[in-house]
Amino acid sequence: MKVALDDFGTGYSHLTQLHHLPFDTVKVDQAFVRSMLTDPRAMAIVEAIVAMAKRLGAELVVEGVESEAELDVLRRLGCEYAQGWLVGRPQTREELLARGSPLFA
């Protein structure tokens, strides 16, 4: 079973405890993505989280990707996985079944 740290960078994400947790994936909170193109500090935080995850050998998922510009920046940083309206909008079970989703095969 794999473990993901969800909404990383918000709430109770203490760096002092990070090395004690057995996780496989870091999910970057959408709050940073929303402002990374206009706020250099938010961009610096995203860059630092990406670098940290890579150095720790963790997969990285970035939440809240809604524009091609955001996706382009994240690709340049080496992010392989994204969530958000740009890459996949929420769907009902019926919509997924109608498309022949492998989730329900």
C-alpha positions in Angstrom: 0.0 0.0 0.0 1.3 3.4 -0.9 0.9 6.5 1.3 0.5 10.1 0.1 0.9 13.3 2.1 -2.1 15.2 0.9 -2.4 19.1 0.8 1.4 19.3 1.5 2.5 22.8 2.7 -0.8 23.6 4.5 -2.3 22.8 7.8 -0.1 20.6 10.0 2.7 19.8 7.5 5.6 20.0 9.9 9.0 19.6 8.3 10.4 18.4 11.7 8.3 15.2 11.4 8.8 14.6 7.7 11.7 12.3 7.9 9.8 10.0 10.3 6.9 9.4 8.0 6.9 6.5 5.5 5.3 8.1 2.5 5.6 7.5 -1.2 3.8 10.6 -2.7 3.7 14.3 -1.9 0.6 16.1 -3.1 1.2 19.9 -3.4 -1.7 21.9 -2.2 -3.6 23.9 -4.8 -3.1 27.1 -2.8 0.4 27.4 -4.1 -0.5 26.6 -7.7 -3.2 29.3 -7.8 -0.7 32.1 -7.2 2.6 30.7 -8.4 2.5 32.6 -11.7 1.9 35.9 -10.1 3.7 35.6 -6.7 7.4 34.9 -6.7 7.2 33.6 -3.2 4.6 31.0 -4.1 6.7 30.0 -7.1 9.7 29.6 -4.8 7.7 27.4 -2.4 6.5 25.2 -5.3 10.1 24.9 -6.6 11.3 23.9 -3.1 8.6 21.3 -2.6 9.3 19.8 -6.0 13.1 19.6 -5.3 12.5 18.2 -1.8 10.1 15.5 -3.1 12.6 14.5 -5.8 15.5 14.3 -3.3 13.4 12.2 -1.0 12.5 9.8 -3.8 8.8 10.6 -3.6 6.3 10.9 -6.4 4.8 14.3 -6.8 1.2 15.2 -7.6 0.3 18.9 -8.0 -3.3 19.8 -7.1 -5.5 22.5 -8.7 -4.0 22.8 -12.1 -6.4 24.9 -14.2 -4.4 26.5 -16.9 -1.9 25.5 -19.7 0.5 28.1 -18.3 0.5 26.4 -14.9 0.9 23.0 -16.5 3.8 24.3 -18.6 5.7 25.6 -15.5 5.1 22.4 -13.6 6.3 20.3 -16.5 9.5 22.4 -16.7 10.0 21.8 -13.0 9.8 18.0 -13.6 6.3 17.3 -12.2 4.8 14.2 -13.8 1.3 14.2 -12.2 -1.3 16.9 -12.0 -4.9 17.1 -10.8 -7.4 19.8 -11.6 -10.0 21.1 -14.0 -7.4 21.3 -16.9 -6.6 17.6 -16.8 -9.8 16.0 -15.6 -13.1 17.5 -14.5 -15.2 15.7 -11.9 -17.6 13.2 -13.4 -20.6 11.2 -12.2 -20.4 7.4 -12.1 -22.8 7.3 -15.1 -20.5 9.6 -17.1 -17.5 7.3 -16.3 -19.5 4.2 -17.2 -20.6 5.7 -20.5 -17.0 6.4 -21.5 -15.9 2.8 -20.7 -13.6 3.9 -17.9 -11.2 1.2 -16.8 -12.1 2.1 -13.2 -15.4 0.2 -13.6 -14.3 -2.5 -16.0 
